[in-house]
Amino acid sequence: MHHHCIHIDASYGEGGGQILRTSLSLAAITGNPISIYNIRARREKPGLAAQHLTAVRAAAAICHAQVQGDALGSMTLEFIPSDAAKAGNYTFDVGEAREGGSAGAISLVLQTILLPLALATGNSQVILRGGTHVPFSPPMTYIEQVYLPILRRMGIQVQVELGAWGWYPRGGGIAKLMVSGGRKPSGIKLVQRGAWHQVSGLAVVTELPSHIPQRMAIRAENILQEAGLKATVQPLRYKGIAPGAGLFLTAEYENTLAGFSALGRVGLPAEKVAQIACNELLKFHQTGAAVDEHLADQLLLPAALATEESKYQVAKVSMHLITNAWVIEKFGLARVIVDEVEKMVTVQPLYD
């Protein structure tokens, strides 16, 4: 493979880990070597944290990349794929990236390797260990109930099973990802969300008393009912290695799905957790948009790899979205047009 090296200044835009993950995915897919500098420059603790390091190692494993700079805190990375991404059985544990373990988000590792494996020939099974529901990253419930169902609509055959819940700061969660490879995604049109259907939710705790999920569920149902939205929230208690709590809501419309969540913490009443998640949902509902803020930037990559144009209307043009579009265009795979007035995103794959 002879490809030119793509140099990426990771302090661009929102300057977080998204730039690294998208770059790794695209390097594994295209075979382009990448050189990334200023990694997570705009974060409080810049450089590679445990989940980023795991994402680097996972991407390297699937395309046999040579890597320099894969260490905790590293702000530069050289990543040279030696092969196209290969389907197979893999296990990646975020806890191994740091002495004493880590609750780094496995959803971020999943998003790094998912599309390379979906395009690779053959089936893959990936065991991921670490944080499943942690702050500042998509909870695995969101991946399971919003992100993957939308990807399946684009023709990507993928399933995930949650084996154990892992909260911050202990982690210890497990998920199994199953990908049937060899399929290029089709484009997606999410311009109108269509009629309102329902909210389905999970109020979950591990190693905590059962009144807590019940209180979260009742409060959430009441708030949404008052706003005229039918909601069913299931209170659940699971086994886990440590206490944790969270509320996860999926809003279902005729043409689309959107997800909202809030995590419990010591000193935050169950009712307040419910309030936070419901407020996010109601705010989105009022925008009339088809795609929530988080899905908006997560859809860019599959859309860029698709066989035809995608177009979708977003609740908010976030800095994440603008940044991710910039990275994708660096690889010359697609044009991303963001109309900030209409909040419309158009992704035009460039067939080479």
Kinemage of the C-alpha trace (Angstrom):
@kinemage 1
@onewidth
@group {chain A} dominant
@subgroup {mainchain}
@vectorlist {calphas} color= white
{ca met a 1} P 0.000 0.000 0.000
{ca his a 2} L 1.435 3.367 -0.995
{ca his a 3} L -0.542 6.173 0.523
{ca his a 4} L 0.475 9.669 1.447
{ca cys a 5} L 0.624 10.484 5.145
{ca ile a 6} L -2.159 12.709 6.430
{ca his a 7} L -1.088 15.245 9.043
{ca ile a 8} L -3.739 16.236 11.547
{ca asp a 9} L -3.625 19.062 14.064
{ca ala a 10} L -5.867 17.673 16.789
{ca ser a 11} L -6.228 21.049 18.522
{ca tyr a 12} L -8.547 22.102 15.679
{ca gly a 13} L -12.159 23.007 16.527
{ca glu a 14} L -13.304 21.386 19.742
{ca gly a 15} L -9.863 19.825 20.134
{ca gly a 16} L -10.997 16.624 21.864
{ca gly a 17} L -10.785 12.874 21.358
{ca gln a 18} L -13.243 12.792 18.441
{ca ile a 19} L -10.516 13.908 16.011
{ca leu a 20} L -8.343 10.982 17.080
{ca arg a 21} L -11.148 8.395 16.774
{ca thr a 22} L -12.325 9.521 13.340
{ca ser a 23} L -8.715 9.678 12.102
{ca leu a 24} L -7.994 6.154 13.364
{ca ser a 25} L -11.181 4.771 11.747
{ca leu a 26} L -10.359 6.384 8.428
{ca ala a 27} L -6.694 5.307 8.536
{ca ala a 28} L -7.835 1.707 9.126
{ca ile a 29} L -10.347 1.972 6.247
{ca thr a 30} L -8.224 3.810 3.667
{ca gly a 31} L -4.768 2.496 4.573
{ca asn a 32} L -3.469 6.083 4.813
{ca pro a 33} L -0.738 6.597 7.415
{ca ile a 34} L -1.586 9.412 9.817
{ca ser a 35} L 0.468 11.728 11.954
{ca ile a 36} L -1.549 13.419 14.692
{ca tyr a 37} L -0.239 16.143 16.979
{ca asn a 38} L -1.732 18.311 19.776
{ca ile a 39} L -3.954 15.370 20.794
{ca arg a 40} L -6.793 16.554 23.073
{ca ala a 41} L -4.984 19.875 23.410
{ca arg a 42} L -8.125 21.653 24.623
{ca arg a 43} L -8.838 19.234 27.463
{ca glu a 44} L -7.999 19.709 31.114
{ca lys a 45} L -5.642 16.719 30.966
{ca pro a 46} L -4.408 16.747 27.369
{ca gly a 47} L -2.991 13.749 25.530
{ca leu a 48} L -4.166 10.141 25.377
{ca ala a 49} L -6.304 8.933 28.295
{ca ala a 50} L -7.000 5.209 28.853
{ca gln a 51} L -9.963 4.995 26.457
{ca his a 52} L -8.059 6.825 23.692
{ca leu a 53} L -5.024 4.589 24.127
{ca thr a 54} L -7.315 1.544 23.940
{ca ala a 55} L -8.904 2.955 20.759
{ca val a 56} L -5.412 3.368 19.244
{ca arg a 57} L -4.472 -0.211 20.159
{ca ala a 58} L -7.801 -1.555 18.890
{ca ala a 59} L -7.463 0.247 15.544
{ca ala a 60} L -3.839 -0.961 15.281
{ca ala a 61} L -4.868 -4.562 16.005
{ca ile a 62} L -7.463 -4.714 13.221
{ca cys a 63} L -5.175 -3.323 10.480
{ca his a 64} L -1.764 -4.421 11.827
{ca ala a 65} L -0.559 -0.843 12.117
{ca gln a 66} L 2.865 0.278 13.216
{ca val a 67} L 2.394 2.848 15.952
{ca gln a 68} L 4.583 5.399 17.672
{ca gly a 69} L 3.413 7.533 20.575
{ca asp a 70} L 0.894 5.055 21.994
{ca ala a 71} L 1.382 5.917 25.659
{ca leu a 72} L -0.793 7.546 28.316
{ca gly a 73} L -0.568 11.335 28.072
{ca ser a 74} L 1.061 11.257 24.634
{ca met a 75} L 0.056 14.235 22.490
{ca thr a 76} L 1.519 12.913 19.224
{ca leu a 77} L 0.833 9.721 17.324
{ca glu a 78} L 2.201 8.085 14.171
{ca phe a 79} L -0.099 5.354 12.867
{ca ile a 80} L 0.861 3.354 9.757
{ca pro a 81} L -1.586 0.608 8.690
{ca ser a 82} L 0.168 -2.366 7.056
{ca asp a 83} L -3.008 -4.124 5.986
{ca ala a 84} L -6.700 -3.553 5.247
{ca ala a 85} L -8.873 -3.953 8.376
{ca lys a 86} L -9.389 -7.649 9.107
{ca ala a 87} L -12.534 -9.269 10.483
{ca gly a 88} L -11.963 -11.553 13.466
{ca asn a 89} L -12.460 -12.121 17.181
{ca tyr a 90} L -10.972 -9.407 19.333
{ca thr a 91} L -10.942 -8.392 22.991
{ca phe a 92} L -10.085 -4.871 24.152
{ca asp a 93} L -9.951 -3.885 27.811
{ca val a 94} L -9.738 -0.183 28.701
{ca gly a 95} L -8.668 -1.190 32.227
{ca glu a 96} L -5.392 -2.592 30.870
{ca ala a 97} L -4.350 0.809 29.540
{ca arg a 98} L -3.738 2.224 32.985
{ca glu a 99} L -2.179 0.975 36.209
{ca gly a 100} L -5.004 0.326 38.681
{ca gly a 101} L -7.639 0.049 35.915
{ca ser a 102} L -9.904 2.621 34.304
{ca ala a 103} L -13.571 3.354 33.664
{ca gly a 104} L -12.733 4.808 30.256
{ca ala a 105} L -15.702 4.606 27.892
{ca ile a 106} L -15.878 1.481 25.736
{ca ser a 107} L -18.450 3.191 23.486
{ca leu a 108} L -15.618 5.354 22.151
{ca val a 109} L -13.495 2.276 21.375
{ca leu a 110} L -16.528 0.684 19.698
{ca gln a 111} L -17.065 3.721 17.480
{ca thr a 112} L -13.405 3.676 16.393
{ca ile a 113} L -13.401 0.102 15.057
{ca leu a 114} L -17.036 -0.451 14.073
{ca leu a 115} L -16.963 0.945 10.530
{ca pro a 116} L -13.596 -0.576 9.554
{ca leu a 117} L -14.954 -3.976 10.662
{ca ala a 118} L -18.295 -3.387 8.893
{ca leu a 119} L -16.445 -2.807 5.611
{ca ala a 120} L -14.023 -5.733 6.125
{ca thr a 121} L -14.920 -9.103 4.586
{ca gly a 122} L -16.207 -11.632 7.125
{ca asn a 123} L -17.798 -11.527 10.559
{ca ser a 124} L -16.287 -10.079 13.697
{ca gln a 125} L -16.951 -10.480 17.376
{ca val a 126} L -15.429 -7.951 19.744
{ca ile a 127} L -15.462 -8.146 23.538
{ca leu a 128} L -15.067 -4.701 25.122
{ca arg a 129} L -14.341 -4.150 28.813
{ca gly a 130} L -14.370 -0.871 30.731
{ca gly a 131} L -16.869 1.906 31.410
{ca thr a 132} L -20.273 1.340 29.798
{ca his a 133} L -22.105 4.347 31.249
{ca val a 134} L -19.710 7.154 32.155
{ca pro a 135} L -19.780 10.975 31.899
{ca phe a 136} L -18.748 12.796 28.677
{ca ser a 137} L -19.243 9.849 26.328
{ca pro a 138} L -22.182 8.080 24.707
{ca pro a 139} L -23.629 5.510 27.145
{ca met a 140} L -23.786 1.962 25.770
{ca thr a 141} L -27.587 2.151 26.076
{ca tyr a 142} L -27.524 5.040 23.573
{ca ile a 143} L -25.311 2.998 21.238
{ca glu a 144} L -27.696 0.048 21.555
{ca gln a 145} L -30.993 1.934 21.195
{ca val a 146} L -30.212 4.887 18.907
{ca tyr a 147} L -26.860 4.704 17.090
{ca leu a 148} L -26.905 1.041 15.997
{ca pro a 149} L -30.584 0.949 14.897
{ca ile a 150} L -29.908 3.968 12.653
{ca leu a 151} L -26.747 2.294 11.284
{ca arg a 152} L -28.802 -0.844 10.552
{ca arg a 153} L -31.112 1.333 8.455
{ca met a 154} L -28.029 2.273 6.450
{ca gly a 155} L -27.408 -1.432 5.852
{ca ile a 156} L -24.674 -1.989 8.447
{ca gln a 157} L -25.280 -5.366 10.094
{ca val a 158} L -24.321 -4.905 13.722
{ca gln a 159} L -25.558 -5.937 17.172
{ca val a 160} L -24.362 -5.289 20.692
{ca glu a 161} L -25.056 -7.163 23.926
{ca leu a 162} L -24.419 -5.589 27.292
{ca gly a 163} L -23.020 -8.186 29.699
{ca ala a 164} L -22.283 -6.052 32.757
{ca trp a 165} L -22.742 -2.399 33.650
{ca gly a 166} L -19.597 -0.407 34.389
{ca trp a 167} L -19.922 3.078 35.891
{ca tyr a 168} L -17.357 5.735 36.701
{ca pro a 169} L -14.917 5.455 38.539
{ca arg a 170} L -14.710 1.646 38.740
{ca gly a 171} L -15.569 0.534 35.213
{ca gly a 172} L -15.672 -3.241 34.921
{ca gly a 173} L -18.477 -3.298 32.354
{ca ile a 174} L -18.594 -5.739 29.446
{ca ala a 175} L -20.195 -5.538 26.015
{ca lys a 176} L -20.073 -7.875 23.037
{ca leu a 177} L -20.158 -6.368 19.559
{ca met a 178} L -21.094 -8.522 16.573
{ca val a 179} L -20.482 -7.213 13.060
{ca ser a 180} L -21.329 -8.892 9.747
{ca gly a 181} L -18.773 -7.353 7.440
{ca gly a 182} L -18.450 -6.784 3.736
{ca arg a 183} L -21.180 -4.177 3.346
{ca lys a 184} L -20.856 -0.574 2.264
{ca pro a 185} L -23.484 1.579 3.995
{ca ser a 186} L -26.234 3.209 1.960
{ca gly a 187} L -26.993 6.899 2.449
{ca ile a 188} L -29.648 8.117 4.870
{ca lys a 189} L -32.271 10.850 4.650
{ca leu a 190} L -33.517 12.170 7.975
{ca val a 191} L -34.995 15.496 6.977
{ca gln a 192} L -38.342 15.146 8.733
{ca arg a 193} L -38.778 13.274 11.944
{ca gly a 194} L -42.455 12.493 11.295
{ca ala a 195} L -45.148 11.843 13.870
{ca trp a 196} L -44.394 11.390 17.554
{ca his a 197} L -44.613 7.762 18.723
{ca gln a 198} L -43.393 7.276 22.295
{ca val a 199} L -40.617 7.418 24.871
{ca ser a 200} L -39.219 4.183 26.194
{ca gly a 201} L -36.793 4.384 29.060
{ca leu a 202} L -34.645 2.454 31.499
{ca ala a 203} L -34.031 3.560 35.078
{ca val a 204} L -31.114 1.405 36.138
{ca val a 205} L -29.090 0.844 39.285
{ca thr a 206} L -26.433 -1.643 40.293
{ca glu a 207} L -25.646 -2.431 43.937
{ca leu a 208} L -28.189 0.122 45.176
{ca pro a 209} L -31.670 -0.226 46.750
{ca ser a 210} L -34.628 -0.847 44.418
{ca his a 211} L -36.509 2.310 45.459
{ca ile a 212} L -33.966 4.411 43.542
{ca pro a 213} L -34.780 3.182 40.003
{ca gln a 214} L -38.475 3.259 40.899
{ca arg a 215} L -38.256 6.903 41.945
{ca met a 216} L -36.337 7.815 38.768
{ca ala a 217} L -38.882 5.993 36.601
{ca ile a 218} L -41.987 7.497 38.254
{ca arg a 219} L -40.604 11.016 38.162
{ca ala a 220} L -39.585 10.704 34.504
{ca glu a 221} L -42.972 9.329 33.463
{ca asn a 222} L -44.732 12.149 35.339
{ca ile a 223} L -42.604 14.930 33.818
{ca leu a 224} L -43.109 13.607 30.286
{ca gln a 225} L -46.829 12.948 30.860
{ca glu a 226} L -47.288 16.583 31.946
{ca ala a 227} L -45.628 17.642 28.693
{ca gly a 228} L -48.127 15.474 26.802
{ca leu a 229} L -45.636 12.743 25.881
{ca lys a 230} L -46.491 9.110 26.540
{ca ala a 231} L -43.589 7.415 28.315
{ca thr a 232} L -42.849 3.966 29.699
{ca val a 233} L -39.796 3.813 31.922
{ca gln a 234} L -38.718 0.451 33.297
{ca pro a 235} L -37.037 0.395 36.720
{ca leu a 236} L -34.254 -2.214 36.785
{ca arg a 237} L -31.679 -3.500 39.224
{ca tyr a 238} L -28.623 -5.254 37.868
{ca lys a 239} L -25.565 -6.835 39.377
{ca gly a 240} L -22.401 -4.816 39.038
{ca ile a 241} L -18.991 -4.551 40.652
{ca ala a 242} L -19.850 -1.156 42.140
{ca pro a 243} L -22.864 1.065 42.814
{ca gly a 244} L -24.176 3.174 39.967
{ca ala a 245} L -27.400 4.724 38.699
{ca gly a 246} L -28.682 6.242 35.506
{ca leu a 247} L -31.745 7.060 33.458
{ca phe a 248} L -31.789 6.434 29.696
{ca leu a 249} L -34.607 7.686 27.474
{ca thr a 250} L -35.195 6.891 23.801
{ca ala a 251} L -37.619 9.133 21.926
{ca glu a 252} L -39.218 7.312 19.011
{ca tyr a 253} L -40.643 9.230 16.058
{ca glu a 254} L -42.066 7.952 12.785
{ca asn a 255} L -38.733 8.372 10.944
{ca thr a 256} L -36.104 8.676 13.631
{ca leu a 257} L -34.790 7.953 17.123
{ca ala a 258} L -33.116 10.229 19.662
{ca gly a 259} L -31.538 9.413 23.023
{ca phe a 260} L -31.073 11.281 26.315
{ca ser a 261} L -29.600 10.272 29.630
{ca ala a 262} L -28.439 11.362 33.046
{ca leu a 263} L -26.137 9.570 35.464
{ca gly a 264} L -26.614 9.446 39.206
{ca arg a 265} L -23.921 10.471 41.642
{ca val a 266} L -23.595 10.746 45.396
{ca gly a 267} L -25.746 13.609 46.668
{ca leu a 268} L -27.916 13.859 43.555
{ca pro a 269} L -31.488 12.714 44.318
{ca ala a 270} L -33.110 10.155 42.007
{ca glu a 271} L -35.805 12.686 41.047
{ca lys a 272} L -33.156 15.198 39.978
{ca val a 273} L -31.506 12.593 37.708
{ca ala a 274} L -34.912 12.082 36.066
{ca gln a 275} L -35.387 15.826 35.680
{ca ile a 276} L -32.033 16.280 33.913
{ca ala a 277} L -32.685 13.544 31.332
{ca cys a 278} L -36.288 14.666 30.726
{ca asn a 279} L -35.256 18.312 30.251
{ca glu a 280} L -32.791 17.241 27.529
{ca leu a 281} L -35.498 15.232 25.784
{ca leu a 282} L -38.104 18.011 25.968
{ca lys a 283} L -35.611 20.567 24.693
{ca phe a 284} L -34.922 18.332 21.690
{ca his a 285} L -38.632 17.652 21.118
{ca gln a 286} L -39.291 21.397 20.867
{ca thr a 287} L -36.663 21.876 18.133
{ca gly a 288} L -38.669 19.780 15.661
{ca ala a 289} L -35.354 18.403 14.348
{ca ala a 290} L -34.851 14.835 13.133
{ca val a 291} L -31.407 14.170 14.597
{ca asp a 292} L -30.168 14.830 18.144
{ca glu a 293} L -26.926 16.689 18.726
{ca his a 294} L -24.853 13.564 19.466
{ca leu a 295} L -26.142 11.476 16.582
{ca ala a 296} L -25.521 14.463 14.288
{ca asp a 297} L -21.747 14.072 14.463
{ca gln a 298} L -21.789 10.268 14.844
{ca leu a 299} L -23.632 9.911 11.511
{ca leu a 300} L -20.989 11.809 9.532
{ca leu a 301} L -18.568 8.907 9.222
{ca pro a 302} L -21.018 6.220 8.006
{ca ala a 303} L -22.529 8.828 5.661
{ca ala a 304} L -19.078 9.664 4.259
{ca leu a 305} L -18.487 5.966 3.481
{ca ala a 306} L -21.938 5.423 1.954
{ca thr a 307} L -22.852 4.593 -1.628
{ca glu a 308} L -24.937 7.746 -2.055
{ca glu a 309} L -25.622 11.170 -0.594
{ca ser a 310} L -27.042 11.578 2.920
{ca lys a 311} L -29.000 14.516 4.228
{ca tyr a 312} L -30.265 15.152 7.734
{ca gln a 313} L -31.584 17.949 9.880
{ca val a 314} L -29.955 18.443 13.277
{ca ala a 315} L -31.161 19.968 16.523
{ca lys a 316} L -27.880 21.817 16.921
{ca val a 317} L -24.796 22.410 14.797
{ca ser a 318} L -22.234 21.574 17.479
{ca met a 319} L -18.502 22.211 17.455
{ca his a 320} L -18.151 18.391 17.492
{ca leu a 321} L -20.013 18.217 14.194
{ca ile a 322} L -17.934 20.943 12.524
{ca thr a 323} L -14.707 19.342 13.787
{ca asn a 324} L -15.639 15.851 12.642
{ca ala a 325} L -16.588 17.180 9.183
{ca trp a 326} L -13.146 18.811 8.949
{ca val a 327} L -11.356 15.523 9.739
{ca ile a 328} L -13.418 13.569 7.198
{ca glu a 329} L -12.655 16.095 4.450
{ca lys a 330} L -8.915 15.732 5.205
{ca phe a 331} L -9.137 12.159 3.897
{ca gly a 332} L -10.836 13.274 0.686
{ca leu a 333} L -13.657 10.725 1.041
{ca ala a 334} L -16.615 13.069 1.111
{ca arg a 335} L -17.777 16.649 1.011
{ca val a 336} L -19.686 17.737 4.094
{ca ile a 337} L -21.945 20.754 3.681
{ca val a 338} L -23.372 22.230 6.872
{ca asp a 339} L -26.135 24.794 6.473
{ca glu a 340} L -26.059 26.506 9.867
{ca val a 341} L -29.273 28.447 9.228
{ca glu a 342} L -31.452 25.491 8.207
{ca lys a 343} L -29.372 23.178 10.449
{ca met a 344} L -29.132 20.799 7.519
{ca val a 345} L -26.161 18.486 6.964
{ca thr a 346} L -25.446 17.093 3.497
{ca val a 347} L -22.739 14.461 3.049
{ca gln a 348} L -21.633 13.752 -0.519
{ca pro a 349} L -19.298 10.739 -0.816
{ca leu a 350} L -16.570 11.251 -3.431
{ca tyr a 351} L -16.248 7.975 -5.281
{ca asp a 352} L -12.696 7.209 -6.194
